Amino acid sequence: MKSSKRIIEKIIEGGLKLSGATTSIIILLIIIFLFKEGSGLFQSPSVENGYALYLNSKNTVNDLDVSEIKHIFDADITNWNEVGGADQEISVFRFDDIFEIYSDEELGEHYSLLPEKLGEIINENPNIIAYLPKAFAPSNVEGVKVLPEKTISFSDFFGGKEWMPTATPSPMFGVLPLILGTLLVSFVAILIALPLGLGVAIYLSELAGETTRKFMKPTIELLAGIPSVVYGFFGLVVLVPIVQETLNLSVGETAFTGSLLLAIMALPTIITIAEDALRNTPSAMREASLALGATHWQTIYKVVIPYSASGISAAVVLGVGRAIGETMAVLMVTGNAAVMPHTLFEPVRTIPASIAAELGEAPAGGAHYQSLFLLGCILFLITMVISVTAESLSKKQPNKGV
């Protein structure tokens, strides 16, 4: 009998070990896949794949960065001297423009003459910059040179201030606006939610009567189960007009609105976990404090809160994780504008919102697709740093009663 029980215990123990090992391996494989897909961005060409930029060989400009290319084709840069060339006006030429110069009859029934005709156009215009598909572009033609093909660099991605992954001829993958938008919305949300959540947790744990606690605790926990899209509709219909009218803004979809909504969404998590941590403080510690002459409030902030510091830290981490990782609700109320945030009262876009909004449109394996995976890597690292920091802080404040 004892031997059979021992065998069953061993089987259960082995099953639990296998379950833990399998879970750990799956998480590790997910992380490896995430970083593998994201790192491919830095092998992608800075000009749209399959295309290149061509200049007249007399042009002294031999190199252009991603930002300069964008500004040239957006007509923000109109003279070659702005990018280190001669004092001449830039003439932008796109592939479709050839059909405005030559008719279909002149080009023939097929495109075999296209490289020759394109070479003539570039050779005749010393100020031209031509954006052409490599399949039809002139190659080894006298008077024509191609700008060197570059790959997207770390500085383009992490230091760039413009996120335009579908722009032509050079997509812009500047992630700085998304990182700042994410941190701004999340940080303000926690600043709002933390004192309110901790206050409610202290009230439920230390001050509320049993009847009040039994009513409020399930109600608060129920709020955590509401789908984020429902919170998003609430924010769009209720919070956005209130913020717009109260602060006299041109639009109500701002970082501040997103912070308010995230604070509401994070409150149930913070309250529930912090209240459980506070209630786990031994009654003997409360009684000892009161016996030494401390008031009820002194006991709370001198004994109960320090003893529960580890649990409160866990509540904060989970609340921050909810704020940083939230997608749909933030997408609906922050304006979804991938621009550098200057104030709290203007539209922003967060990293999760960008992934949700763009992943369905990004061609699998392309630069845009890889950049979204890299955004996921950044989100993972931010969350990990917050978790490690909170863990370190909680270790420095061990439970006083232990």
N, C-alpha and C positions, 0 to 999 in steps of 0.2 A: 504493500500500500504506500509506504513511504517512498519507495523507489519510483513508483508511477507518478506520484506527486512531484518528485524531484525532476523527472523527465519532462513533465508538463511545464514546470517552472523554467527549465532550461530552454524549452521550445519557445515559450513566451519571451524569455530574455533575448534569445537569438532573433526572434521576430522584431523586437523593439530596436535592437542594434542594427538589423538590416534596414528597418524603416528610417532610422536616423542617418545611416550611411547613404541610403538612396536619396534622401532629401538633400543632404549636403552636396552630393555629386550633381544632382539636378540643378541646384542653385549655382554651383561652380560652372557648370556647362552653360547656363544662361548668361552668366557674367562674361565668360570667354567669348560666346557668340556675339554678345552686345559690343564688346570692344573690338572684336575681329571685323565685324561689319562696319563699325564707325571709323576705324583706322584707315579703311580703304579710301576715305575722302582725300587723304593727303597724297594719293597716287593719281588722282583725277586731274585732267587738264584744266587750267584756269579759263580757257576759252571753251565754248560749248563743244562737246565731243563730236568729231567729224568735220569741224570747221577750223579755219585759220585766218589770220589777218595778213594782208599783203600791202606793201608800200612800193612806191617808185624807188628804184635803186639810188636815185640822187638825193633822196631824203636822208638827212643825217641822224634821224631818230632810229635807234636800233633796239629799243626795249621800252615796253610800257607795262605798268602794273595794273592790277585788276581795277582799282579805283579810277585810274586815268582813262582806261578803256571805256568804262561806264560813262564817265563825264564827257568824253568825246562823242559817243553815240547818243547821249542825251542833250548834246549841244550846249553843255555847261562849259566845256573847253572848246574854243573855236579857232585858236591860233596855235601853230606848231611851236612857237617860242614859249608857250606855257608848259611844254613837256620837254624842253631842251633842244628844240629844233630851230629852223629858220623862221623869220618873221613873215609867215605866209598863212593865209586862211586855210583851215582844214576842209577838205572835200570828202564827205562820208559817202561810201558806195556799198550798197547791199546787193546780194545776188539777184533779187527780183528786179532791180533797177535796169538790168540789161534788156529786159523786154520792153522798156520804154525807149530804148535806143535803137534796137534792131527788131524788126518784125519776125514773126514765125517763119515766113518764107525766106528771109535773109539767113536765118539760122539753119534752115533746112528741115527736113523731116525728123531728124534726130539731133542729139546734142553733141555731136562730134566736133562741131566748130566752136563750141562754147569756150574751151581753154584758150584758143587762138584769139577770139574776140575779146575775152576778158584781159588777156595779156596786152592787146592793143590799147584798151581803155586805160589800164594802169600805166603803160609806157608813155602815153600822151599827156598824162596829168601828174606833174611832180608833187602835188599837194594831196593826193588821194590816199585814203585808207580804205581798203576793200575787205569786207567780211564775206568770205566765200566758202562753200563746201569743198573739201579737199578733192572730191571725185571730179569736179569740173574746173578746179582752179588751175591757172597756168603754172607749170613746173619747168624749171631750167630754161626760162624765157629771159632773154636779155632785157634789162631795164626793169625787172621785177624782183623784189626780195620779199621773203616771208619773215615775219617776226618770230623769234625763237619761242618754241612751245614750252610753257611753264606748267608746273603743278600747283595746286592750292597749298599754300604754306600755313604753318601754325599761326603766324602773325595775321594772315588774312582771316583766319577763322576766329581766333581768340581775341584779336585786337581790332577786328573790323567793327564798324558802327552801323552797317547797313545789312539788313537781312532781306535779300531779294533772290531766292534760289532759282527762280524761273526767268531771270533777266537775260537778255541777249545783247551782245555776244558773250559777255562774261558774267556768269551768275555770281551774286554776292552772298557770301556765307558768314558775314560778321555776326557773331553770336553775342556780343556784348549787350545789345539792347534787351535780348531775351533773358540773359542772366540777371541783369539789373532789375528788369521788370519782375522776375520771379522773386528775387530777394526783397525788393521793396514791398510788394503785395504781402508776402508771407511774414516779413518782420513786423509790419504795422498790424497785421491780423493777430499775431501773437501778443503784441503790446496791448491790444484791446482785450483779447480773450483770456490771457493769463490772470490778471488781477480779478476779473469778473468770475472766472472759473474757480479760482482758489477761494474767493470770498463765498461763493455758493457752497463749495465743498466744506469749508469750515462751519458754515451755518448748519448744513445737514448733519455734520458729524458731531458738533459740539453744542449747538443751540436749539435746533428744531426739536419739537416733540415727536413722539413715535408715530402719531397719526399723520402729521405733516410729512415726515420722512417717507412713510410708506406710500404716500400719494405722489410726492415730488420725484423720488428716485426712479420709479418705473417710467414716469412721464419723460424725464430727461434722457433715460436710456432709449426710449422710443424715438426720440429725435435723431439719434445716431443712425437709425435704420432707414431714414427718409432718403430716397435716391437723390443723387447730386443734381440731376436734371430738374427735379422739383424745386430744390433750392435755387437753381438757376432761374427758373420761371418766376419764383418769388422775388428774387433780386431784380429781374428785368421789369416786372410789373410794379413792384412796391418801392424798392430801394433806389433804383435809378431815377424815377421822377422826384423822389424826396430830396436826394442829393443835388439834383440839377436845380430845383426850385429854391432850396434852402441856401445853397452856396452861390446861386446866381451864375451857373456855368452854362456854356454853350451846349455841352452834351453831359449826360449823366453817367455814361459808361466810362469810368475812370479807375485808376489804381485804388483810390480811396473806397469806391463802391465795392471793388473786389475784396479789399481788406475787411470791410464790414461783413460781407457775406461769408468770407472764410472764417472770420472770428465766430460767427453764429454757428458754423458747421463744426468748428473745433471745440466749442464749449462742452457738448455732451461727453466727448472723450476725456477732456481735462477734468471735468467735474467728477465723473464716475471713478476714474483711477485715483485721483487725489483724495476723494472722500473715503475710498476703501483703505488707502494708506493711512489716513488720519485715524480711522476707526480701529486700526490694528495696533494703535498705541496701547500698551497694557494699562488697565485701570489702576494698578498699583502705583504707576508713575504719576498719574493725575492726583491720586489721593495723597501721595507723599508731598507733592508740590503744594497742595492746598493745606496740608497739615503744617507745613513750614511757614504758613502765613501768606502765600501768594494768592492773588485774586484769580478769578476765573480767566480773565483775559491774559494775565501774566502767565498762567499755566499753558494757555493755548500757544502763545508765541515764544515762550521760553522753553517749553518741554515738548508739547505735541508736535509742533511744526518741525523743530530740529530732528526729533526722532523719526519723522516721516519724510525726511529730505530725499531719501532714495526713491520712494514711491512718487513723490511730487515731481522729481526729475524725470521719471518714466512718463508721467502724465504730460509733461512739457514736450518731451521728445515725440511722443505719439501725436500730440497736437500740432507740432511743427511739421511732422511727416504728413499729416492730413492736409495742412495748408500748402506745403510745397508740391505735393503730388496731385492736388485736385485739378481736374481737367475741364469738364463740361460747364460747371457753374461759373468758373473764372472766364472761360471763353465767351460766355453769354453777357457778362456785365462789365468787362474791362475795356471794351472797345476794339480789342484784337488788332492793335496797331503796333507793328514791329519797329518802333522808333525809340531813340534814346530818351528815357524819362528824365525830365527836368524838375517836375513838381509832382506831388501826390494827386493833383486834380486834373490829370490829362490821361488820355487812353494809353494803355500799354499792352504788351503781349507776354505771356509767361511761356516757359519751356514746355510744360505739359500741354498747354493749349496749342502751341505750334505743332507738336507731334500729332495731336488728334486732328487738327484741321488740314494737315498737309500730307500725311502718310498715304492716304487713299489716292492722291494725285501723283505721287512720286513714282517714276518708273523703277521697277525692281533692279537693283544693282547699279543704278546711276548715282551721280554725285549728290543729287537732292536726297535720294533714298539713304545714302550713307551718312549724310549730314544729320538726318533725323535720328539715326542710331547713335551718332556721336552726342546729340543732345541728351539722349537717354543715359549715356555714360556720365555726362556732366551732372545730371539729376541724381544718379546713383552716388556719385562722389560727394555731392553736397549733403545728401541724406546721411551718408556714412560718417562724414566729418561731424555733423551735428550729434549723431548717436554716440560716437567715440568721446566727444567733448562732454556730453551729459554724463556718460559713464564715469569719466575721469573726475568730474565734479562731485558725483555722488559718493565715490570712493574716498574723497577727501573729507566728506562729512558723514562718517559712520554713525549708525544709530547710537544715541547716547545711552540707551538702556541696555545695550549688549555688554 
